[in-house]
Amino acid sequence: METTRQRVADRLREDPATASELGEWLSLPTPVVYDHLQHVSRSVDGDETFLVAPPECRDCGFDRFDDPVNEPSRCPECRSERIAEPTFLIE
């Protein structure tokens, strides 16, 4: 039987996904999925790469967040809370 982190990694090898999409697929809350993603990002071996399309502010386009494997609550530039989730992929 696969662990949750193995299932997350396997899914990200197939298609890009956000934490919300993974949470819905795994029936887990989004914050728990981010914890798993942190571990998966560190455990990807040398033949693969953990890729992140960073979160982006929908109002001003800011995308240089400090921690892309996280869901920011607001934009540091314009203070908007309209932030698009990061997307993850393993290739």
C-alpha positions as CSV (number, residue, x, y, z in Angstrom):
1,M,0.0,0.0,0.0
2,E,1.3,3.4,-0.9
3,T,1.7,6.3,1.5
4,T,0.0,9.6,1.0
5,R,3.3,11.2,-0.1
6,Q,3.9,8.4,-2.6
7,R,0.5,9.0,-4.0
8,V,1.1,12.8,-4.2
9,A,4.4,12.2,-6.0
10,D,2.9,9.7,-8.4
11,R,0.1,12.1,-9.3
12,L,2.5,14.9,-9.9
13,R,4.5,12.7,-12.2
14,E,1.4,12.4,-14.4
15,D,0.0,15.9,-14.4
16,P,0.5,19.3,-12.8
17,A,-1.8,20.0,-9.9
18,T,-2.5,22.6,-7.2
19,A,-2.7,21.7,-3.5
20,S,-6.5,22.2,-3.6
21,E,-6.8,19.7,-6.5
22,L,-4.6,17.2,-4.7
23,G,-6.6,17.7,-1.5
24,E,-9.8,17.0,-3.3
25,W,-8.3,13.9,-5.0
26,L,-7.0,12.6,-1.6
27,S,-9.9,13.8,0.5
28,L,-7.5,15.9,2.7
29,P,-7.5,19.5,3.8
30,T,-5.3,21.8,1.7
31,P,-3.0,22.7,4.6
32,V,-2.2,19.0,5.1
33,V,-1.4,18.7,1.4
34,Y,1.1,21.5,1.7
35,D,2.8,19.6,4.5
36,H,3.1,16.6,2.2
37,L,4.3,18.7,-0.7
38,Q,7.1,20.1,1.5
39,H,8.3,16.6,2.1
40,V,7.8,15.4,-1.5
41,S,9.9,18.4,-2.7
42,R,12.8,17.3,-0.6
43,S,12.6,13.6,-1.4
44,V,12.6,13.8,-5.2
45,D,15.7,12.0,-6.4
46,G,18.4,13.3,-8.7
47,D,16.8,12.0,-11.9
48,E,13.7,14.0,-11.3
49,T,12.9,17.7,-10.6
50,F,10.1,19.1,-8.4
51,L,8.8,22.1,-10.3
52,V,6.6,24.9,-9.0
53,A,4.7,27.5,-10.9
54,P,4.7,30.1,-8.1
55,P,1.6,31.7,-6.7
56,E,0.6,34.8,-8.5
57,C,-1.5,37.9,-7.4
58,R,-4.5,38.1,-9.7
59,D,-4.6,41.9,-9.2
60,C,-1.1,43.1,-9.8
61,G,0.7,40.0,-11.2
62,F,3.3,39.7,-8.4
63,D,4.9,36.2,-8.4
64,R,8.1,36.5,-6.4
65,F,6.8,35.0,-3.1
66,D,9.4,33.9,-0.6
67,D,8.2,30.3,-0.3
68,P,6.5,29.0,-3.5
69,V,5.6,25.7,-1.8
70,N,3.1,27.6,0.4
71,E,-0.2,29.4,-0.1
72,P,0.3,33.1,0.8
73,S,-2.7,34.9,2.3
74,R,-2.0,38.2,0.6
75,C,0.2,40.0,-1.9
76,P,3.1,41.9,-0.4
77,E,2.9,44.4,-3.2
78,C,-0.7,45.4,-3.3
79,R,-2.1,43.6,-0.2
80,S,-4.7,41.8,-2.4
81,E,-6.0,38.5,-1.1
82,R,-6.7,37.3,-4.7
83,I,-3.8,34.9,-5.0
84,A,-3.7,32.1,-7.6
85,E,-2.4,28.9,-6.1
86,P,1.0,27.5,-7.0
87,T,1.0,24.5,-9.4
88,F,3.3,21.5,-8.8
89,L,4.8,18.9,-11.2
90,I,7.5,16.3,-11.0
91,E,9.4,15.6,-14.2
